[in-house]
Amino acid sequence: MLRQRLIKLANENSRYRDSLLRTARAGLHKRADAVFDHKRFPHPDTGNKVKFNSLPPKEQKKIRALYSKKANGKLNKFLDKVRGLDDSVKSKLKSSSAQVKMFVSSPEDRKRMLKGMTDGIKKAPGKIAHKAVHEVKHVAKEYKEAAHAAKKIVTRKKLSPAEKKSLFAVTVATTVAGLAAVSGGLLSGFGTLGVNTGKHMVLNGIHNVFGDGFLALETGVAGKGLLEIFSKVGSEKEVSDDEAMAAVTEQVLKGLTKKLEQGFSDEEMVKILNGDTPKFRVEG
């Protein structure tokens, strides 16, 4: 959470950007090792297959170096192959972590990392949603209005255009926070590059599930799905602001897993990295 705030401050304050991003990157090294969690390595002393963090520091350094070399090679091939990727994004990717490079350039690694996110969401979607709401509520200016709009859905009250826009903005923020929580540091790695990949992945996922009428909640499929969740937590009067936003976030996270399971093609990755995301009919 602190690292994400540092990244946000860096993007808002050009004067201190370099120093803030250096501080944010410093905390990424340990999280980046999550990419090795699914593997076992022979211990140089015993020959036994062990987890990465059980290896001697010298062996860990060696494996990181090999992985980094592999990631650089795959990224270079990816950049030579794809068309339409902004030059500024290419430059940022070249200085990114090995984990980010592999996600972008290797379909196999991308699929594996997306599966990890999907499994994380499916394991405890409600818990992740509540944690995401707790993180976002302190920084989102529109949080109160968005939560009020979410609570109105349960009684099928009509939302104003302003309420729908607020709900959309905060829902994207909470869903990105939930996705970041299960990404093993991946989205934080993108964040230090100033690339809001999480947001674009979420927008593509929302569009994939709900279409361009995501906030036509009075009659849309999203509204029906939310009503099912609200029926479990009680009537409008009994639902708190946080419960309302968590219910919305949980619904979108569950929907997002469908897109994560499908994966993103190289062409879709180019669009995500460029920030070319679907336009939504917010006012319904």
N, C-alpha and C positions, 0 to 999 in steps of 0.2 A: 504494500500500500504506500509506503514512504517513497519507494522507487518510482511508482507511477506519478506521485505528486511532484517529484523532482523533474520528471520528464515533462509534465504539464507546465511547470514553471519555466522550464527551458524553452519550450515552444512559444511561450508568451513573452519572454524577456530575452531579446537577442543579445543584449549587452553581457549577460551572464550565461549564455547558452553553453559555451564550450566547457566551462568549469562545472556546471550543473550536470551535463551529460557525462562528463568523466566520473563524477561521483555516482551517478546512476549505473554506469557500466561496471563500476567496481564490484557491485553486488551481484552481477550476472554470472560470474564465473562458476560459482557453486551450483546455481540453478541450471546452467548450460550442461553440466554433467548429467542431468536427468536423461539426456539423449542416450546414455549408456545403460540406463536402468534395466532394459529388457535383455541385456547381454550378460554373459559370464566370460571371464578371462582367466587364462592359466596363470597361476601365481608363479613368479620366477624362482621362488625358493622351494615350493612344495609340488608344483605342477598341478595342483588341484584347481578346479574351475571355481572362481570366486566373483563376488560383485566388484564393480569398479572401485568403490570407495574402500574396499579391503586390500587393494593393491598398494605397494610402496609408492610414495610420492614420485620417485624417479620413473617408475613404470607408468603411472598415470600421465605424467608429462609426455612420455613417449607416445602413448596412445592418442592423447589430444593432438599432438603434432601430426600424426599420421591421418587422423580424422580431418584435421584442418586442411591438409594437403589434398585429400580426396574431395573435400567440399569445394575448394578453389577450382579444381579441375572440372567438376560437374557444373559449377556456376559459369565458368567460361564457355563451356559447350552450350549451356542454356542461353546465354546472352548472344552467342553467335547464331543460334537457331531461331529464336523468337523475333517477331516483328512488332513494332509499335510501342515498345517500352521506353518511357521517357529517359533521356540521358541523365537527368538528375537522380532518378531512381537507380539506374545502373551504377552510378558512382557510389551511392550510399550502400548498395548491396555488396560492392567489392570490399567495403570496410566493415561489413556486418560479421556477426558470430558464425561459426561453422554450422551451428544448428539452424540458423536462419537460411544460410546458403543452401543447405541440404533440403530444407522444406520447400524452398522456391524452385530448385532445379532438379530434384530427384522425385519422380512420381511415386516410387516405392517408399521412400522415406516420408513423403508428404502423406501418403495413405496411412502409414503406420502412426504418424503423429496425430492425424485427424481421428484415427480409431481410438487413440489414447484419450483424446478430448471427449469423444462420444461416450466411451466407457465411463469416464469420470462424471459426466452429466447424468447418465442413466443410473449410476450407483446411488446418487442422492440429489435429485434435481431440486427438491424443496429446500434442502439445507444450503445448497450452492446459491439458490435464488435469494434466500434471506441474508446470506453473507454479502452478496453483491449489492443488495439494497442498502445494507448498513454502511457499506463503503461509499456509495454514490450519494446518499441522502445529505451528507455534510457538504458536498461540493456542487450539487446541481441546484441552480437558482430556481428552476421550475418544479422542484420536487413536490411541494405542497399542492400545487394546482394539478400536477399529473396524478398524484395519489387520489385526490378528490374525484378526478375524472374516472379513474379505475373503479372507485367505489360506486359510481353512478351506473356502471355497466350492469351490476347485479340486479337492479330494478328496471333495467331497459330504459333509463332516462336518456334523453337526447343530449349529446355532447356538443358544445359550441366548437366552432373552428379553432379557437384559441386553446381550448381544453384538449382537443385532439392533437394539435401540434405539440403541446407540452408533454402529453402522454407518449407520443411517438419519440420525442427527443430523449426523455428520461428512460424509456424502455430500451432504446438502443444502448444508452450508457450502462444500464444495469446488466444487460445481456452481454455486453463486451466485458464487463467486470467478471461475470460468471464464467465466460469463456477463458479469460486470462487465468482464472483460478485453477483451471484444469489443463493448462497448456504447457506446464513444466518449464515456465520461463520463456517460452517461445515468443509470446506477444510482447513481453517486456523487451526482448531483443529487438523486435521491430520498432518498438516505441523509442528507443535510443537513437534510431535513425530518423525520427520525425515522420515515420510512415504509419498511419493509423490503420494497419492491416486488420486488426480485430474488428474495427467498425465496419470496414468494407466487407469482411467475411460475414458479419452479422446481417448487413443490409442485403447481401446476395442470398443469404439463407432465409431471411424473412420473405423476400420476394418469391423465392422458390416455394415456400409453404403457403403464403397467403395471397400472392399476387399483388397488383398495384393498389388494391383497395384495402390495405392492412387496417386502416383506421375507420373503415365503414362499419364500426363495431355494433351499431344498432341492429344490423341485419346480416353482417358478414360472418364467415366461418370462425373468425378470431373471437368474436363476441360469444358464439356458442361454446367454444372451447373454454373460455374464461368462466362462463356460467357454471360449467361442470366443476371447475375448481372452487368457485365461490360457494357452491352448494355444500362443500365439505367444511368450509370454515365459518359458515353462519350467514345471517342476514346482513344487510348494509350497515345497520347501526352497530352490529357486533364486530365488524371488521375494522381494524386499525389502518392507518395510512400505510404502515410498513407491510402489513399482511396483504393489503390490496396490491401494492407494487410488487411484492414477492410473487403473488398469484399470477400477475401479468408476465413477470420475468420467467417464472417456471414454465408457463405455457409456451413462450417463445423459445426458451432453451430446448424444450422437448421437440418443438418443430424444427429447430435448427439442426438437431442430430440427424434428421433425414438427409439434409444437404451435406453434412459432414461425412455421412456414410457413403454418399455418392462420390464425394471427393471433388476436387477442383482440377480442371484440365490446365495445361500450360497456357492456353488462350485466356481462361478465366483468371489465372494468376496474374497475367499481364494487366487485365482490367482492374483487378483488386489493388495491385501495386500502384497503378496510375490514378486510383481513386475514381475510376469510371464505374459507378454503381447505379442500379436501377432508380428511376424516379418514382416517387410514391404519390398517390392521390390521397393526401392527408385529410382533406376536409370532408370526404365521404360523399 
